Structures are given as C-alpha cells and as structure tokens.
Amino acid sequence: MTTYINLDTPITETVTKTYTKFLIKNVTVNVNSNATIIILLCPIEGDIISRIIEMDGNDYTDWGSDDNYLIQFIKQKLLT
C-alpha cells in the first residue's frame, strides 16, 4: 500500500509551452454578423489544445472570402 504524505507548504511549478503551429478545425459563420473559429494549437512537446476565436465587426466585414486574411487574423489574436 502506498501512503502519500502531505507537504507543509505546497510546491507550485510553472510550465512554459511553445506552440509552433495551428490548425483551423472549424469556422461557423453567422451571415452578416460574425464568425466563430475553432483552432488547434500544436506545441513542440505535449498535448494539443483547442481555442475559440471570435471575429465580428470590421474584422468580419473585411474578411470577405480572403483565406489569408483569416489566417493573419488568427495569428494576431493568438498574440493578444
């Protein structure tokens, strides 16, 4: 039987992950309104995580059908 012993003072470990790629998993468009974008962030090591990014207002209007605009928009949102 294994017995765990409580620490008097908890230890906090901060882990930094570096993400180098993303995949656009899904884009849901509400015509003339906004878009919800689901992406998968891929780290150098570790688990892939998902993020939801909202696009509305002028960003949505400026998008039109330009896929490159969407990609640049996502990259910018990930930095903020």
C-alpha positions as CSV (number, residue, x, y, z in Angstrom):
1,M,0.0,0.0,0.0
2,T,1.3,3.4,-1.0
3,T,0.9,6.2,1.6
4,Y,1.1,9.8,0.3
5,I,2.4,12.4,2.8
6,N,1.1,16.0,2.7
7,L,3.6,18.8,2.2
8,D,3.5,21.5,4.9
9,T,4.0,24.1,2.1
10,P,2.6,23.3,-1.4
11,I,5.0,23.5,-4.3
12,T,4.0,25.4,-7.4
13,E,5.5,24.5,-10.7
14,T,5.1,26.8,-13.7
15,V,5.4,25.1,-17.1
16,T,6.1,27.0,-20.3
17,K,4.9,25.5,-23.6
18,T,5.9,26.7,-27.0
19,Y,3.3,26.4,-29.8
20,T,4.6,26.5,-33.3
21,K,1.6,25.6,-35.5
22,F,-2.1,25.7,-35.5
23,L,-4.9,24.0,-37.4
24,I,-8.2,25.6,-38.3
25,K,-10.7,22.9,-37.2
26,N,-14.0,24.7,-37.8
27,V,-15.4,28.0,-38.8
28,T,-19.1,28.8,-38.0
29,V,-20.4,31.9,-39.8
30,N,-23.5,33.9,-38.8
31,V,-24.2,35.7,-42.1
32,N,-23.8,39.5,-42.0
33,S,-22.8,39.2,-38.3
34,N,-19.8,37.3,-37.1
35,A,-17.8,34.1,-37.2
36,T,-16.6,31.6,-34.5
37,I,-13.3,29.9,-35.3
38,I,-12.1,26.8,-33.5
39,I,-8.4,26.1,-33.8
40,L,-6.0,23.5,-32.5
41,L,-2.6,24.8,-31.2
42,C,0.2,22.3,-31.6
43,P,3.1,22.5,-29.2
44,I,6.7,21.3,-29.7
45,E,6.0,18.9,-26.9
46,G,2.9,17.9,-25.0
47,D,-0.8,17.9,-25.7
48,I,-2.6,19.8,-28.5
49,I,-5.1,22.4,-27.1
50,S,-8.1,24.0,-28.7
51,R,-9.0,27.7,-28.7
52,I,-12.1,29.5,-29.7
53,I,-11.6,32.9,-31.5
54,E,-14.5,35.3,-32.3
55,M,-14.5,37.5,-35.3
56,D,-17.0,40.3,-35.6
57,G,-17.4,44.0,-36.5
58,N,-15.0,45.4,-39.1
59,D,-12.8,42.3,-38.9
60,Y,-15.7,40.2,-40.1
61,T,-16.7,42.7,-42.8
62,D,-13.0,43.0,-44.0
63,W,-12.6,39.2,-44.2
64,G,-14.8,38.7,-47.2
65,S,-13.6,35.5,-48.8
66,D,-9.8,36.0,-48.3
67,D,-8.4,33.0,-46.6
68,N,-5.1,34.7,-46.0
69,Y,-7.0,37.5,-44.1
70,L,-8.5,34.8,-41.8
71,I,-5.1,33.2,-41.2
72,Q,-3.5,36.6,-40.3
73,F,-6.4,37.5,-38.1
74,I,-6.0,34.3,-36.1
75,K,-2.2,34.8,-35.8
76,Q,-2.8,38.3,-34.5
77,K,-5.5,37.1,-32.0
78,L,-3.1,34.5,-30.6
79,L,-0.6,37.1,-29.8
80,T,-3.0,39.1,-27.6
